Amino acid sequence: MDEQRERPGPPWRRWEERSGRGPGWRSALLVAVFAQAGSGWAAQQQTGRVALDAFARILLLLGPALLLLRHRYPVSVAYGVSVVTLVYIAAGYPYGPVFISLALACFAAVVAGHRRAAWGAVGLLWAGHLLIGHWLYRWLPPAGDGPAPWGQELGITAWVLAMLAVSELVRVRREQWARERVERAAAERRKVDEERLRMARELHDVLAHSISVINVQAGVGLALLDSDPEQARAALTTIKAAGKEALGEVRQVLDALRAPGDAPRTPAPGLDRLPELVEQAAAAGLAVDVGVEGKARALPPGADLAAFRILQEALTNVVRHSGARTARVGLVWRPGALELRVEDDGPATGSSAGGSGNGLVGMRERAGALGGSIEAGPRPEGGFRVVARIPLKDVPAEEGP
């Protein structure tokens, strides 16, 4: 079976694969058959022209034969077919389908981006026809022929312009399709990058928070292991709970890597889990006071997750970088926005606790993705403050009881 699949095909099929084009020989064969039959019919109607002979038949085959190379050598083929057509006309043979080969050759040149070559080949034919029809006709067959009527020249000129116009139209359309393909590919790459960034942000927030709690409790457990075993046991219990929660949230984030179409196994965290954050902060030795102003609203999933992660990261920063043992969290529900505030009284410890410094960056990215903003900096009276503003559009306030 493998040998059959690897067996090379016919020579023309291998040439098509190498050239990256479709079966161009089929259109060339169709043109050759039509040129032979159509020119024979034209010879019966144009009795004043030279009758078709062997040389005429060869010329009618040579043009379509050159079309086989139009994708590889568009410029040479355009000029070559133009010369063949001029020789056919100069020999006095009847007008007819001989011009189709030139139309296809120039069309291929324009589509390939060789507009000047196509215009040059058509210009060569047009100028040569003028010379033959109004000057060289005295020395060329058929004998006794007079100058070509100007009406015929106008018809040929109109045909040439129409052919080039169609070629240009197809070229522009193909360029537009190519740009659209590039834009779609760029959009797909941006989508992948955004998803990768989202996952990295989620993993950072989950791990930074949980590992900070584990780090603090591990220090407490080590310090009290001999003097207060019960307190050390409580610290180890907190470490186990924090590790379990971190594993669960990491698993949820990595669900995005499963097969397309699968739904998340668990809902994304939101502000309804704020009490858990308060409990985790308390386990790490940080007392958190929560205040709410205004009427709460049901947030969209994206905004709910962003609000939760911003509060989580802000409290994690207090645990890791501040010597304060208390913090205040405020949720201010305004008509068109939700304002999140996290404040502590400091002082800063000057220790990163192994952090990467991406906490504030991640919070700004989350708020910015929703059209919001983050303000973070020291408070005049001491400590640190983080204020996040998340715009809310068309989110009705929850009705009171």
Secondary structure, DSSP 4 states (H G I P E B T S, - for coil): -HHHHHS---HHHHHHHHHT---HHHHHHHHHHHHHHHHHHHHHH-TTSPPP-HHHHHHHHHHHHHHTTTTT-HHHHHHHHHHHHHHHHHTTPPPSTHHHHHHHHHHHHHHTT-HHHHHHHHHHHHHHHHHHHHTGGGTSSSTT--PPPHHHHHHHHHHHHHHHHHHHHHHHHHHHHHHHHHHHHHHHHHHHHHHHHHHHHHHHHHHHHHHHHHHHHHHHHHHHTTT-HHHHHHHHHHHHHHHHHHHHHHHHHHGGGS-TTPPPSSPPP-GGGHHHHHHHHHHTT-EEEEEEES--B---HHHHHHHHHHHHHHHHHHHHHB--SEEEEEEEEETTEEEEEEEE---B----TT--S-HHHHHHHHHHHTT-EEEEEE-TTSSEEEEEEEE--S-PBPPP-
